């Protein structure tokens, strides 16, 4: 029977609070009644049965942030909401655990698996330029992929290739703990994946796998003849004016200033479960303040590369989330194919299941992605039908109980805007293997759709 699986949430993908929430004061993310600029929506995304969007003010947004961040000891959170009525933002806490400078909307953070939307968009642009076809076999570009003659480019994009997720291997988790600064080569990551059998035959299931996106990054470089970091600049950051977004070279672990530190409880091996929670006794120690999170800011993200190494700000992520849905990065035909590609990751429970398509996920009425990797959790999504954009990041990932703070805050924001039940906590990246009819597309814009991190490396999200 065809199966779909979702991995142990790799930290891709995707401390104690002493700060007081403050209004955004940078990057145009302050609380404001200024109307949001109009955008041209894709035809595939302009209709929705979602209820009218409710208003939200800064105290309400701040309360949502605090209700999640404070009990989880998250050092800092930044949240931003744009609706047709205007923009509201708030920041909470500090850049470092236990105190220090306040986080701001100008801060740069690692965005984990939101990077997949960048890589996927590059591939879709190459497809519309006829450099490759979405139905081409992967073997046309990479002869080393097991079963590559029957895996299509589209199946890499929508996580239906069946290829094993290297981020779920203990080998990677142990290596990351032993040498967090290691510079990983893509072929090393692929070798770990190829050492394991596939989850299912191509197209016969769903399993979120960073292996897919690593392959897409290599193919993009092959077709454009440039390093992926240059491709991102030329195709995405420059045209969209994303001046605060970067995709680092594999040798770089730098995060541009200003930036918060990113923290993580436990180790990659300890948090290999799904959810990536600490053992109960360690959770108790963390709650009592006797176990502190470690600073993972300087960890080299090359283990995630095309699947999760990106860096951005809340302002750039808002611009990007809207570009994903309004046709600014793809022509009308390719945009339509992307927006109609979403399928329920659990066809046995489609109203509650996350939806995933061509390097894009759907959360209620919002299209976008989540991201997690050690130290950072991010959510970025946009609803073109109602002109709603939500961006949240947190600098603790995972929390002691394995939750993803930014994703939980985003869930609460969505439920406030659209009504209770508008978003669930089931993760597109943490679903278990399930059957997915290859021809079934999720066409209902129904509200329930989960927020979730992208897998961790057994660690990887």
BAMI-717347 format. One record per residue (C-alpha): residue number from 0; residue in three letters; chain; x negated, y negated, z. Coordinates in pm, 1 decimal, always signed. Each point is the difference from the previous one (the first is absolute). Example, Ala and Ser with C-alpha at 12.3 -4.5 7.8 and 13.67 -1.06 7.14 Angstrom:
<pts>
PT     n   res   chain         c1         c2         c3
PT     0   ALA       A    -1230.0     +450.0     +780.0
PT     1   SER       A     -137.0     -344.0      -66.0
</pts>
This chain:
<pts>
PT     n   res   chain         c1         c2         c3
PT     0   UNK       A       +0.0       +0.0       +0.0
PT     1   UNK       A     -141.5     -344.5      -83.2
PT     2   UNK       A     -128.2     -181.5     +303.1
PT     3   UNK       A      -80.8     -348.3     +115.3
PT     4   UNK       A     -232.9      -79.6     +272.2
PT     5   UNK       A     -124.5     -283.5     +195.0
PT     6   UNK       A     -329.1       +7.6     +166.1
PT     7   UNK       A     -133.2      -62.9     +333.7
PT     8   UNK       A       +9.8     -375.0      -18.3
PT     9   UNK       A     -352.1      -98.7     -103.0
PT    10   UNK       A     -102.7     -337.7     +135.5
PT    11   UNK       A      +50.7     -179.7     -326.2
PT    12   UNK       A     +153.0      +29.1     -215.0
PT    13   UNK       A      +27.7      -85.2     +275.3
PT    14   UNK       A     -217.6     -693.7    +1687.4
PT    15   UNK       A     +150.8     -201.7     +292.3
PT    16   UNK       A     +195.5     -306.5      -93.3
PT    17   UNK       A      -79.1     -318.5     +180.0
PT    18   UNK       A      +80.5     -252.3     -269.9
PT    19   UNK       A     +326.3     -186.4      -31.6
PT    20   UNK       A     +185.2       -1.2     -329.6
PT    21   UNK       A      -39.8     -322.0     -196.0
PT    22   UNK       A     +137.1     -134.8     -324.4
PT    23   UNK       A     -198.9      +48.0     -315.8
PT    24   UNK       A     -217.6     -301.5      -54.1
PT    25   UNK       A     -195.3     +107.3     -305.7
PT    26   UNK       A      +40.1     +123.9     -355.8
PT    27   UNK       A     +344.8     -150.5      -41.1
PT    28   UNK       A     +139.2     +257.2     +241.4
PT    29   UNK       A     +142.9     -235.5     +256.5
PT    30   UNK       A     +361.8      +12.4     +105.9
PT    31   UNK       A     +183.2     -205.1     -256.8
PT    32   UNK       A     +337.9      -72.7     -144.0
PT    33   UNK       A     -154.3      -58.8     -343.1
PT    34   UNK       A     +175.8     +209.5     -263.7
PT    35   UNK       A     -205.8     +284.5     -137.3
PT    36   UNK       A     -100.4      -33.9     -365.2
PT    37   UNK       A     +214.6     +191.7     -243.4
PT    38   UNK       A     -144.2     +292.8     -188.1
PT    39   UNK       A     +100.8     +194.8     -305.1
PT    40   UNK       A      +97.5     +349.4     +106.1
PT    41   UNK       A      -40.9     +317.6     -196.5
PT    42   UNK       A     +325.8     +117.0     -151.0
PT    43   UNK       A      -48.8     +332.6     +171.1
PT    44   UNK       A       -6.6     -167.1     +339.2
PT    45   UNK       A     +254.8     -277.3      -19.3
PT    46   UNK       A     +308.1     +189.5     +109.6
PT    47   UNK       A      +57.9     +126.2     +349.9
PT    48   UNK       A     +285.2     +108.6     +219.3
PT    49   UNK       A     -180.2     -144.6     +300.6
PT    50   UNK       A     +200.6     -231.6     +225.0
PT    51   UNK       A      -64.6     -372.6       +7.2
PT    52   UNK       A     -327.4      -88.6     +165.3
PT    53   UNK       A      +26.6     -140.7     +352.0
PT    54   UNK       A     -203.4     -299.3     +108.7
PT    55   UNK       A     -301.8      +33.0     +226.4
PT    56   UNK       A     -176.3     -265.1     +206.7
PT    57   UNK       A     -343.3       -9.9     +159.4
PT    58   UNK       A     +108.6      +86.9     +356.6
PT    59   UNK       A     +184.4     +307.0     -130.9
PT    60   UNK       A     -297.1     +106.8     -209.5
PT    61   UNK       A     -236.6      -58.7     +290.4
PT    62   UNK       A     +221.8     +210.1     +225.2
PT    63   UNK       A      -14.5     +291.2     -244.2
PT    64   UNK       A     -377.7      -23.0      -17.4
PT    65   UNK       A      -41.3      -16.7     +377.8
PT    66   UNK       A     +242.3     +286.3      +62.2
PT    67   UNK       A     -225.3     +231.9     -199.7
PT    68   UNK       A     -344.6     -146.8      +56.4
PT    69   UNK       A       +1.4      -61.4     +374.4
PT    70   UNK       A      +89.4     +352.8     +121.6
PT    71   UNK       A     -239.1     +152.9     -255.8
PT    72   UNK       A     -288.2     -227.0     +107.7
PT    73   UNK       A      -51.7     -131.0     -352.0
PT    74   UNK       A     -249.7     -288.8      +14.7
PT    75   UNK       A     +144.8     -203.0     -285.6
PT    76   UNK       A     +282.8       -8.3     -253.1
PT    77   UNK       A      +91.5     -233.8     -282.9
PT    78   UNK       A     +348.0      +17.3     -155.4
PT    79   UNK       A     +151.9     -197.7     -285.5
PT    80   UNK       A     +350.2       +0.1     -149.6
PT    81   UNK       A     +115.8     -187.4     -308.1
PT    82   UNK       A     +368.9      -11.5      -95.1
PT    83   UNK       A     +202.5     -220.4     -232.2
PT    84   UNK       A      +54.8     -226.7     +301.7
PT    85   UNK       A     -367.9      -61.1      +67.3
PT    86   UNK       A     -308.6     +139.5     +171.6
PT    87   UNK       A      -60.6     +107.7     +357.9
PT    88   UNK       A     -321.6     +126.6     +149.7
PT    89   UNK       A     -148.1      +78.9     +335.6
PT    90   UNK       A     -329.2     +118.6     +138.2
PT    91   UNK       A      -58.0     +177.2     +327.3
PT    92   UNK       A     -306.7      +75.1     +201.6
PT    93   UNK       A     -368.7      -13.3      -68.3
PT    94   UNK       A     -266.2     +108.5     -245.9
PT    95   UNK       A     -179.6     +203.5     +262.7
PT    96   UNK       A     +125.5     +244.1     +259.3
PT    97   UNK       A      +58.0     -160.5     +337.5
PT    98   UNK       A      -14.2     -363.8     -108.1
PT    99   UNK       A     -184.3     -242.0     -224.5
PT   100   UNK       A     +109.8     -211.2     -297.3
PT   101   UNK       A     +361.7      +29.3     -108.1
PT   102   UNK       A      +82.3     +183.2     -321.7
PT   103   UNK       A     +120.4     -221.1     -285.3
PT   104   UNK       A     +160.0      +33.4     -340.9
PT   105   UNK       A     -338.5      -84.0     -152.3
PT   106   UNK       A     -157.8     +317.1     +138.7
PT   107   UNK       A     -126.1     +268.0     -238.7
PT   108   UNK       A      +84.2     +362.4      +80.3
PT   109   UNK       A      -53.8     +339.8     -154.5
PT   110   UNK       A     +326.3      +93.2     -171.7
PT   111   UNK       A      -42.4     +377.7      -29.5
PT   112   UNK       A     +234.8     +166.6     -245.1
PT   113   UNK       A     +153.4     -324.2     -121.7
PT   114   UNK       A     -313.0      +24.3     -217.7
PT   115   UNK       A     +173.3     +282.4     -188.0
PT   116   UNK       A     +235.8     -254.0     -152.9
PT   117   UNK       A     -304.4     -186.9     -135.8
PT   118   UNK       A     -159.7     +310.1     -148.1
PT   119   UNK       A     +330.4     +126.0     -134.9
PT   120   UNK       A      +74.6     -333.6     -165.3
PT   121   UNK       A     -337.7       +5.4     -174.5
PT   122   UNK       A      +82.4     +343.8     -142.1
PT   123   UNK       A     +344.6     -115.9     -114.2
PT   124   UNK       A     -157.4     -301.4     -170.8
PT   125   UNK       A     -242.6     +231.3     -178.1
PT   126   UNK       A     +294.5     +214.9     -105.0
PT   127   UNK       A     +185.6     -295.3     -150.9
PT   128   UNK       A     -323.3      -84.4     -185.1
PT   129   UNK       A       +1.3     +357.4     -138.1
PT   130   UNK       A     -331.6      +82.4     +163.8
PT   131   UNK       A     +171.4     +304.2     +148.8
PT   132   UNK       A     +345.5     +152.8      +15.7
PT   133   UNK       A     +189.7      +69.2     +319.9
PT   134   UNK       A      +83.1     +344.8     -134.8
PT   135   UNK       A     -361.5      +72.8      -93.9
PT   136   UNK       A     -157.4     +295.1     +181.8
PT   137   UNK       A     -263.4      -98.6     +253.9
PT   138   UNK       A     -240.3     +238.2     -175.0
PT   139   UNK       A      -16.4     -246.3     -290.3
PT   140   UNK       A     -198.0     -231.5     +228.3
PT   141   UNK       A     -141.0     +228.7     +270.6
PT   142   UNK       A      -93.5     +355.3      -89.3
PT   143   UNK       A      -82.0      +97.9     +359.9
PT   144   UNK       A     +353.5      -18.4     +144.4
PT   145   UNK       A     +143.8     +342.4      +89.6
PT   146   UNK       A     +309.6      +50.9     -212.9
PT   147   UNK       A      -63.1     -336.2     -164.1
PT   148   UNK       A     +141.5     +114.9     -332.5
PT   149   UNK       A     +346.5      +18.6     +157.6
PT   150   UNK       A      -21.3     -308.1     +226.9
PT   151   UNK       A     +105.9     -330.1     -155.0
PT   152   UNK       A     -113.4     -352.6      +77.3
PT   153   UNK       A     +355.3      -74.9     +116.1
PT   154   UNK       A      -17.6     +287.6     +249.3
PT   155   UNK       A     -313.5     -151.2     +151.2
PT   156   UNK       A     +182.8     -330.4      +35.7
PT   157   UNK       A     +315.8     +141.4     +158.0
PT   158   UNK       A     -168.7     +256.2     +227.7
PT   159   UNK       A     +139.0     +303.8     -177.8
PT   160   UNK       A     -324.4     +152.0     -129.0
PT   161   UNK       A      -26.9     +256.0     +279.9
PT   162   UNK       A     -370.4      -79.1      +47.4
PT   163   UNK       A     -122.3      +47.8     +356.3
PT   164   UNK       A      -50.9     -317.4     +202.3
PT   165   UNK       A     -366.6      -20.4     +101.5
PT   166   UNK       A     +109.4     -233.5     +280.9
PT   167   UNK       A     +158.3     +296.0     +177.6
PT   168   UNK       A     -325.3     +191.8      +32.0
PT   169   UNK       A     -174.9      +36.3     +331.7
PT   170   UNK       A     -323.3      -33.0     -195.8
PT   171   UNK       A      +76.2     -363.3      -80.3
PT   172   UNK       A     +121.0      -81.9     +351.7
PT   173   UNK       A     -315.0     +143.0     +157.1
PT   174   UNK       A     -223.9     -179.0     -248.8
PT   175   UNK       A     +171.8     -333.1      +61.5
PT   176   UNK       A      -38.7      +38.5     +374.5
PT   177   UNK       A     -365.4     +100.1      -31.5
PT   178   UNK       A      -95.5     -276.8     -244.3
PT   179   UNK       A     +267.1     -270.9      -35.9
PT   180   UNK       A     -232.2     -207.7     -217.7
PT   181   UNK       A      -50.9     +272.3     -258.9
PT   182   UNK       A      +36.7     -104.8     -361.9
PT   183   UNK       A     +220.2     +260.0     -166.9
PT   184   UNK       A      -13.7      +73.5     -371.3
PT   185   UNK       A     +333.0      +83.3     -168.4
PT   186   UNK       A     -127.3     +336.1     -120.8
PT   187   UNK       A      -81.7      +97.9     +359.7
PT   188   UNK       A     +360.3      -68.0      +97.2
PT   189   UNK       A     +134.6     +192.8     -297.7
PT   190   UNK       A     -222.8     +297.3      +80.1
PT   191   UNK       A     +162.9      +26.6     +344.0
PT   192   UNK       A     +343.3       +1.7     -164.0
PT   193   UNK       A      -92.3     +253.3     -268.1
PT   194   UNK       A     -122.8     +243.4     +265.9
PT   195   UNK       A     +365.8      +50.7      +98.3
PT   196   UNK       A     +283.8     +149.3     -204.8
PT   197   UNK       A     +270.3     -235.8     -130.6
PT   198   UNK       A     +317.3      -47.7     +200.8
PT   199   UNK       A     +223.5      +96.1     -293.6
PT   200   UNK       A       -4.2      +11.0     -382.4
PT   201   UNK       A      -10.9     -344.9     -163.7
PT   202   UNK       A     +336.8     -173.6       +0.9
PT   203   UNK       A     +158.1     +256.1     +232.2
PT   204   UNK       A      -25.0     -193.4     +323.4
PT   205   UNK       A     -114.3     -312.6     +181.2
PT   206   UNK       A     -305.4      -34.7     +220.7
PT   207   UNK       A     -164.5     -333.5      +73.2
PT   208   UNK       A     -364.6      +46.6      -89.8
PT   209   UNK       A     -285.2     -248.7      -13.5
PT   210   UNK       A     -168.4     +238.2     -243.7
PT   211   UNK       A     +240.7     -119.2     -268.7
PT   212   UNK       A      -98.2     -364.0      +37.4
PT   213   UNK       A     -373.4      +69.2      +14.0
PT   214   UNK       A      +37.3     +168.0     -339.1
PT   215   UNK       A     +195.8     -297.9     -130.9
PT   216   UNK       A     -276.0     -236.2     +112.3
PT   217   UNK       A     -261.4     +201.4     -187.5
PT   218   UNK       A     +216.8      +12.5     -312.0
PT   219   UNK       A      +57.0     -377.2      +16.5
PT   220   UNK       A     -376.0      -57.9      +13.4
PT   221   UNK       A      -54.5     +238.4     -289.7
PT   222   UNK       A     +254.6     -176.7     -220.0
PT   223   UNK       A      -98.7     -359.5      +78.0
PT   224   UNK       A     -373.3      +67.9      +25.7
PT   225   UNK       A      -30.1     -203.5     +320.8
PT   226   UNK       A      -21.4      +64.7     +373.9
PT   227   UNK       A     +342.6      +13.0     +162.2
PT   228   UNK       A      -71.9     -310.0     +207.3
PT   229   UNK       A      -52.9     -201.7     -320.5
PT   230   UNK       A     +309.5     +150.6     -160.5
PT   231   UNK       A     +208.0     -110.9     +299.5
PT   232   UNK       A     -136.0     -354.0      -25.8
PT   233   UNK       A      +51.2      -24.5     -375.8
PT   234   UNK       A     +342.8     +161.1      -23.2
PT   235   UNK       A     +168.2      -86.9     +330.1
PT   236   UNK       A     -164.9     -248.0     +234.0
PT   237   UNK       A      -95.8     -260.1     -261.8
PT   238   UNK       A     +326.3       -9.3     -197.6
PT   239   UNK       A     +214.7      -10.3     +314.8
PT   240   UNK       A     -219.2     -244.9     +190.4
PT   241   UNK       A      -66.9     +249.2     +279.7
PT   242   UNK       A     -302.6     -191.9     +120.0
PT   243   UNK       A       -2.8     +164.6     +343.1
PT   244   UNK       A      +15.9     +359.9     -123.7
PT   245   UNK       A     -302.9     +219.2      -61.4
PT   246   UNK       A      -75.8     +355.3      -97.4
PT   247   UNK       A     -348.1      +68.5     +137.8
PT   248   UNK       A     -279.3     +190.7     -163.5
PT   249   UNK       A      -40.1     +341.8     +161.2
PT   250   UNK       A     -318.2     -111.9     +173.8
PT   251   UNK       A     +177.2     -284.9     +180.3
PT   252   UNK       A     +177.5      +22.6     +334.5
PT   253   UNK       A      +36.8     -376.8      +31.8
PT   254   UNK       A     +330.4     -174.8      +66.9
PT   255   UNK       A       -0.7     -369.1     -101.4
PT   256   UNK       A      +31.9     -261.6     +272.5
PT   257   UNK       A     +221.1      -78.3     +172.1
PT   258   UNK       A     +107.2     +345.8     +107.0
PT   259   UNK       A     +110.7     +189.3     +308.9
PT   260   UNK       A     -173.7     +309.3     +127.3
PT   261   UNK       A     +182.8     +324.6      -72.3
PT   262   UNK       A      +48.5     +253.7     +280.5
PT   263   UNK       A      +85.8     +366.0      +29.7
PT   264   UNK       A      +71.1     +230.5     +292.5
PT   265   UNK       A     -191.0     +325.6       -0.9
PT   266   UNK       A     -192.2     +143.2     -292.5
PT   267   UNK       A      +89.6     +115.0     -348.3
PT   268   UNK       A      -14.2     +361.5     +114.2
PT   269   UNK       A     +208.7      -59.3     +313.5
PT   270   UNK       A     +269.4     -179.9     -200.3
PT   271   UNK       A      +27.4     +249.9     -285.4
PT   272   UNK       A     +357.7      +88.9      +87.4
PT   273   UNK       A     +317.6     -141.2     -144.9
PT   274   UNK       A      +70.2     -236.5     +159.1
PT   275   UNK       A     -363.4      -77.4      +87.6
PT   276   UNK       A      +65.9      -20.3     +372.6
PT   277   UNK       A     -249.8      +49.3     +278.3
PT   278   UNK       A      +50.2     +306.3     +221.7
PT   279   UNK       A     +244.3      -76.9     +286.0
PT   280   UNK       A     -272.5      -31.8     +261.8
PT   281   UNK       A     -188.6     -253.1     -215.2
PT   282   UNK       A     +320.8     -193.1      -65.7
PT   283   UNK       A      +48.6      -28.6     +374.7
PT   284   UNK       A     -355.6     -130.5      +37.5
PT   285   UNK       A      +60.0     -255.3     -275.1
PT   286   UNK       A     +327.3     -114.2     +156.2
PT   287   UNK       A     -175.6      -46.5     +333.0
PT   288   UNK       A     -272.4     -206.1     -167.1
PT   289   UNK       A     -273.4     +249.6      +81.5
PT   290   UNK       A      -45.1     +105.5     -364.2
PT   291   UNK       A      -75.5     -282.2     -240.2
PT   292   UNK       A      +13.8       +5.8     -379.8
PT   293   UNK       A     -320.1       -8.5     -200.9
PT   294   UNK       A      -94.0     -272.2     -247.3
PT   295   UNK       A       +7.2     +146.6     -354.3
PT   296   UNK       A      -40.6     -322.8     -195.4
PT   297   UNK       A     -344.8      +90.3     -130.1
PT   298   UNK       A      +98.5     +350.1     -117.9
PT   299   UNK       A      -74.0      +32.4     -370.5
PT   300   UNK       A     +331.9      +41.5     -187.2
PT   301   UNK       A     -159.1     +174.1     -299.1
PT   302   UNK       A     +159.4     +325.2     +118.1
PT   303   UNK       A     +329.4     -158.5     -113.2
PT   304   UNK       A     -135.8     -194.1     -301.0
PT   305   UNK       A     +268.9      -40.0     -269.7
PT   306   UNK       A     +259.2     +141.3     +240.6
PT   307   UNK       A      -52.5     -241.6     +287.1
PT   308   UNK       A     -307.9     -224.2      +17.8
PT   309   UNK       A     +165.1     -333.3      -87.8
PT   310   UNK       A      -11.4     -317.1     +211.4
PT   311   UNK       A     +254.7     -282.0       -6.2
PT   312   UNK       A     +195.0     -258.4     +198.7
PT   313   UNK       A     +368.5      -30.5      +80.1
PT   314   UNK       A      +42.2     -276.7     -258.0
PT   315   UNK       A     -164.4     +194.2     -281.6
PT   316   UNK       A     +194.4     +313.2      +93.0
PT   317   UNK       A     +326.9     -193.0      -25.1
PT   318   UNK       A      -97.6     -123.0     -346.1
PT   319   UNK       A     -101.0     +351.6     -100.6
PT   320   UNK       A     +315.6     +165.6     +133.1
PT   321   UNK       A     +210.0     -238.0     -207.4
PT   322   UNK       A     -216.0      +48.8     -310.2
PT   323   UNK       A      +57.2     +375.3      +29.6
PT   324   UNK       A     +373.5      -44.0      -42.9
PT   325   UNK       A      +43.2     -308.0     -216.5
PT   326   UNK       A     -189.4     +110.7     -309.4
PT   327   UNK       A     -304.9     -223.9      +38.4
PT   328   UNK       A     -252.4     +283.3      -35.8
PT   329   UNK       A     +164.6     +229.2     -257.8
PT   330   UNK       A     +196.6      -43.6     -319.6
PT   331   UNK       A     +375.7      +56.8      +12.0
PT   332   UNK       A      -12.1     +356.4     -129.2
PT   333   UNK       A     -267.8     +116.9     +242.7
PT   334   UNK       A     +157.3     -189.4     +289.5
PT   335   UNK       A     +329.0     +170.5      -72.1
PT   336   UNK       A     -164.9     +340.2       -2.4
PT   337   UNK       A     -168.7      -69.0     +331.5
PT   338   UNK       A     +311.0     -126.3     +174.3
PT   339   UNK       A     +208.1     +293.0     -124.3
PT   340   UNK       A     -263.0     +256.8      +99.9
PT   341   UNK       A      +87.4      +15.6     +369.6
PT   342   UNK       A     +114.1     +337.3     +130.1
PT   343   UNK       A      +97.0     +114.2     +346.9
PT   344   UNK       A     -292.2     +178.0     +160.5
PT   345   UNK       A     +248.0     +234.9     +167.0
PT   346   UNK       A     +274.5      +85.9     -251.1
PT   347   UNK       A     +180.2     +201.3     +266.9
PT   348   UNK       A      +62.5     -323.8     +190.6
PT   349   UNK       A      -16.9     -282.1     -258.0
PT   350   UNK       A     +187.8     -270.3     +195.2
PT   351   UNK       A     -257.8      +17.8     +277.7
PT   352   UNK       A     -307.7     +101.7     -197.2
PT   353   UNK       A     -269.3     -242.9     -104.2
PT   354   UNK       A      -19.2      -66.6     -372.2
PT   355   UNK       A     -322.8       +1.8     -196.1
PT   356   UNK       A      -74.9      -68.4     -364.0
PT   357   UNK       A     -283.2     -125.0     -221.1
PT   358   UNK       A     -226.3     -131.3     +277.4
PT   359   UNK       A     +290.3     -174.6     +169.1
PT   360   UNK       A     +226.1      +92.0     +291.2
PT   361   UNK       A     +345.9     -116.8     +102.4
PT   362   UNK       A     +108.8      -92.8     +351.5
PT   363   UNK       A     +369.3      -79.4      +13.6
PT   364   UNK       A      +37.6     -275.1     -258.8
PT   365   UNK       A     -369.6      -87.5       +0.5
PT   366   UNK       A     -259.4     +130.2     -244.8
PT   367   UNK       A     -364.0       +8.4     +104.2
PT   368   UNK       A     -232.0     +210.2     +211.8
PT   369   UNK       A     -135.6      +57.5     +346.9
PT   370   UNK       A     -364.4      +37.4      +88.2
PT   371   UNK       A     -197.9     +152.2     +283.4
PT   372   UNK       A     -362.0      +65.2      +60.2
PT   373   UNK       A     -200.1       -1.3     +322.2
PT   374   UNK       A      +65.0     -334.1     +165.0
PT   375   UNK       A     +268.8     -150.1     -222.6
PT   376   UNK       A     +364.2      +60.6      -95.3
PT   377   UNK       A     +175.2     -202.8     -270.3
PT   378   UNK       A     +343.0      -25.7     -160.8
PT   379   UNK       A      +77.9     -199.7     -315.0
PT   380   UNK       A     +334.9      +14.9     -177.9
PT   381   UNK       A     +232.4     -208.2     -214.8
PT   382   UNK       A     +369.1      +16.6      -94.2
PT   383   UNK       A      +45.0     -185.6     -331.2
PT   384   UNK       A     +379.5      +20.0      +11.4
PT   385   UNK       A      +22.5     -206.0     +318.8
PT   386   UNK       A     -330.6     -189.4      -27.9
PT   387   UNK       A     -131.1     +157.8     +320.2
PT   388   UNK       A     -367.1      +64.0      +75.8
PT   389   UNK       A     -138.4     +151.4     +320.6
PT   390   UNK       A     -367.3      +30.5      +93.6
PT   391   UNK       A     -134.8     +121.8     +334.8
PT   392   UNK       A     -343.0     +105.9     +120.9
PT   393   UNK       A     -136.1     +120.7     +332.8
PT   394   UNK       A     -358.0      +56.4     +112.6
PT   395   UNK       A      +51.8     +325.5     +191.0
PT   396   UNK       A      +40.1     +323.0     -196.1
PT   397   UNK       A      +96.7     +247.5     +119.9
PT   398   UNK       A     +154.3      -91.8     +331.3
PT   399   UNK       A      -41.5     +241.9     +289.7
PT   400   UNK       A     +332.3     +170.6      -78.4
PT   401   UNK       A      -78.5      +21.6     -371.5
PT   402   UNK       A     +244.0     -266.2     -112.8
PT   403   UNK       A      -70.0     -258.0     -269.1
PT   404   UNK       A      +74.8     -340.2     +152.7
PT   405   UNK       A      +27.9     -206.4     -318.9
PT   406   UNK       A     +229.4     +254.3     -161.9
PT   407   UNK       A     +223.2      +10.4     +309.1
PT   408   UNK       A      +21.2     -378.9       +8.8
PT   409   UNK       A      +85.3       -6.9     -370.9
PT   410   UNK       A     +273.0     +256.7      +63.7
PT   411   UNK       A     +155.2     -224.0     +263.9
PT   412   UNK       A      -20.4     -302.9     -227.0
PT   413   UNK       A     +173.4     +188.1     -281.9
PT   414   UNK       A     +273.4     +123.2     +233.8
PT   415   UNK       A      +56.8     -356.0     +120.3
PT   416   UNK       A      +18.7     -137.2     -354.7
PT   417   UNK       A     +222.2     +270.6     -145.2
PT   418   UNK       A     +165.2     +163.9     +299.0
PT   419   UNK       A      -76.4     +291.7     +230.4
PT   420   UNK       A      -89.8     +312.6     -190.3
PT   421   UNK       A     -151.2     -193.5     -289.0
PT   422   UNK       A     -335.7     +165.6      +58.3
PT   423   UNK       A     -107.5     +323.4     +162.7
PT   424   UNK       A     -330.9      +96.0     +155.3
PT   425   UNK       A      -58.9     +307.6     -214.6
PT   426   UNK       A     -320.9      -43.3     -194.7
PT   427   UNK       A      -55.9      +54.1     -368.1
PT   428   UNK       A     -350.0      +99.3      +92.9
PT   429   UNK       A      +87.7     +224.7     +290.0
PT   430   UNK       A     +284.8     +200.6     -143.4
PT   431   UNK       A      -50.3     +374.0       -9.9
PT   432   UNK       A      -22.4     +207.6     -313.0
PT   433   UNK       A     +337.8      +11.2     -168.1
PT   434   UNK       A     +142.4      +86.9     -335.6
PT   435   UNK       A      +45.3     -283.8     -241.5
PT   436   UNK       A     +173.8      +65.4     -329.0
PT   437   UNK       A     -235.9     -157.9     -253.4
PT   438   UNK       A     +282.9     -162.5     -192.9
PT   439   UNK       A     +181.1     -147.1     +300.3
PT   440   UNK       A      -30.6     -376.0      +30.6
PT   441   UNK       A     +129.2     -193.9     +296.4
PT   442   UNK       A     +233.8     -251.4     -157.5
PT   443   UNK       A     +198.0     -107.9     +302.9
PT   444   UNK       A     -116.5     -325.5     +156.6
PT   445   UNK       A     +151.8     +123.9     +326.9
PT   446   UNK       A     -142.7     -168.7     +303.3
PT   447   UNK       A     -141.0     +284.9     +209.2
PT   448   UNK       A     -356.4      +52.9     -106.2
PT   449   UNK       A     -292.5      +42.5     +228.2
PT   450   UNK       A     -297.5     -193.5      +94.2
PT   451   UNK       A     -312.4     +192.8      +20.6
PT   452   UNK       A     -366.6       -8.1       -9.7
PT   453   UNK       A     -196.9     +147.5     -270.4
PT   454   UNK       A     -192.2     +304.6     +112.6
PT   455   UNK       A     -310.0       -7.0     +206.3
PT   456   UNK       A     -311.7     +194.9      -31.1
PT   457   UNK       A     +108.4     +271.3     +185.0
PT   458   UNK       A     -101.3     -275.8      +65.2
PT   459   UNK       A     +130.4     -175.6     -319.4
PT   460   UNK       A     +297.9     -205.1      -91.6
</pts>
